[in-house]
Amino acid sequence: MNFVSPLQRGILLERYKRFLADIELDDGRRITAHCPNPGAMLGLNMPGLPVWVSLSPDPKRKLAHTLELVEVDGGLVGVNTMHPNRIVAEALAAGAIPELSGYDLCRREVKYGVASRIDFLLEGSGPSHLTGASGPTQARTPPHDRAWLEVKNCHLMRQPGLAEFPDCVAARSAKHLHELEAMVAAGDRAVVLFVVQRSDCFAFSACHDLDPKFAAGLERAADAGVEVMIYSCEMDVTGVRVAARLPWTRP
């Protein structure tokens, strides 16, 4: 996924009201940018951090700039929660996620569950095998003709190398886990895919301290047959791309 325009660098002055960020650009201008992230952004919202913003050509936008990347310890972290679905869509089309390759049809925003929409519904024969984050390849019998795919953005890292989700209470995400369980119970394949918009993580864990209900729900969903996948990303100021699968560290 490439950014639609060259990014501009600046320094974060303040992130407030969740969706606003005051930034001083390197050319000296002070702007207020849209911050497309409803989470806490722990570790990524401190004044003084280098940030990168995009500029929209749409003259009707109230805020022309969008906060895209935060630089921490020399690495870039994607904070735009609108991007993971686009990143995954391009990865699916390119066959960059082998576990989800081989389906004939990919539909987006399909209604399911209780007043919900799935990010992706994959239909067709799909892959003839499943590849875990570690260990041998396992045959899948019988193949599932439908795979319900829910995508979650992940950018929190409190311990070196460990990506965590969520960074605040995520009741809606917990609801999605219940609905994915129902798809498995109905005989379909269901997957929750965490897109880690940073390249310095080597494992993933649910945040038991920040949202114990979601963490317990992820365990329950996995035990019920929902597949948990985590992929890191390659990050630079031109774009974000799926990189490698990460292992899930279960308690």
Number of C-alpha atoms within 10 A of each C-alpha: 16 13 15 12 13 14 20 17 20 23 20 23 19 16 20 11 8 14 15 18 21 20 28 19 18 12 9 10 9 15 16 18 22 22 23 18 17 13 15 14 17 13 14 22 17 13 13 13 18 22 25 24 24 21 17 14 11 9 8 8 9 9 16 17 22 21 27 27 25 24 16 13 7 8 13 22 27 26 25 19 19 12 19 25 18 14 19 22 18 15 19 20 12 11 13 16 17 14 16 19 18 17 17 11 13 15 13 14 12 12 12 16 14 9 6 14 15 19 19 21 22 24 17 15 16 19 18 15 15 15 15 16 16 10 7 9 11 11 12 12 8 7 15 18 16 20 23 23 21 22 19 18 21 26 26 25 21 10 9 10 13 17 31 24 24 26 20 15 18 17 11 10 18 18 15 21 23 17 20 29 22 18 21 19 14 9 11 18 22 28 24 23 19 24 27 31 31 27 21 20 21 16 18 25 18 23 20 15 12 16 19 15 15 23 22 14 19 22 16 15 25 17 11 15 17 26 20 19 20 22 26 25 22 17 20 17 17 12 18 21 22 24 19 17 20 21 17 19 12 10 8
